[in-house]
Amino acid sequence: MQQRRFIPFSEVKNQRAIVVDSAHANGIILSHWKGTPTPDAIKADTSAAIVLNALRLNLPELELPYVTANHFDIDGFVGVWALLYPELALENEELLRQMALIGDFRELDLNHPLAGEALKLVCWINARERALFYKPFEADEMEEKEAAQCVQKFRYFLREFEAVLRNPDWEKGAWEDEVASVLLGYRDMYKPETRITRHPELGLVIIETPHPVHYYALFSRTHGFDIVLSCFGGNKYELEYKYTTWVDIASRPTLPRLSLAPLATRLNELETSGHPWTADAITETGPLLRLNGDTLTRSETYESPTERKIFTSSIPLQELKQEVVFYFKQAYRSIAPKYNWSWKEVKALNE
């Protein structure tokens, strides 16, 4: 089997490589990004699953000695690591697939027998990333951007991951606090005080729960949905397009992202708290509609709702829900779900 090594993304222009969770003209691309030429036979929801499918099929395209990615996240890391350690990756295939789902889509499902172990590994990466390097999207504010900065993360985690994979409890001190937070929130998601309302024709799920919880817990109730309206106690609301609509997922058709700006305008007509409703651009990885959203950095937007201040709205809960459902019913009334919306199509619809 081909021995591979990781190279910085900047080197791929001179050295043909396997490009994971990214895109480059001088590479074999294994990515779920929109429009990337991933072979149909190995398509999957996450980039890591695409890599694992390719390894399982032993695709001849994998006979390249170099692997790269232009950013560090859990899905991309798992894909890169699997290509460097293919035999061990295939031995732990389902565990790695769960890691990518939790890390990228935040869809924790503790009914899966390996989800608990995957959660420990994901939270270990999160903890070490924060302690030793920089948070996701913080490189946006740095002189040296993510494609260059992430190399140090890859080198560290590619070196350390196998030991933690074999014995997660060896690093329990790193992951236990975040795992505990997730599990407490997960329990809250199944309490009687939490109410879930699903609108499958819109891809919208409404979650009413007393207080903010970790994303891995919050999105545990959102499998198969792409828009989440979170309604916390005290008229605190956030609306979000999940990352599932930034990429091409293979498991189901989706509706395209539509601008949240007109909905923000409507809510501002109703809002009397003094705080403005703002909406992120649809090209953001997880665009938020919320009060005072324009005060958040990209890094703060990526953090769980428990880590940011959510302002109290003057709009009553029932009215807010009605406005959101009405907006999406009108917006999607002549659009049918399909696979693989291109950014060109999405932008054309939003014009």
Secondary structure, DSSP 8 states (H G I E B T S, - for coil): ----EE--GGGTTTS-EEEESS--TTEEEE--BTT----GGG--SSHHHHHHHHHHHT-GGG--SEEE-SS--HHHHHHHHHHHSHHHHHHTHHHHHHHHIIIII----TTSTTHHHHHHHHHHHHHHHHHHS--TTGGGGSSS-HHHHHHHHHHHHHHHHHHHHH-GGGGHHHHHHHHHHHHHHHHHTTSTT-EEEEETTTTEEEEEESS---HHHHGGG-TT-SEEEEEETTTEEEEEE-GGGTB--SSS-B-----SHHHHHHHHHH--SS--EEE--TTSSS-EEEETGGGS-HHHHHS-GGGS---B-SS-HHHHHHHHHHHHHHHTTT---BS---HHHHHHHH-
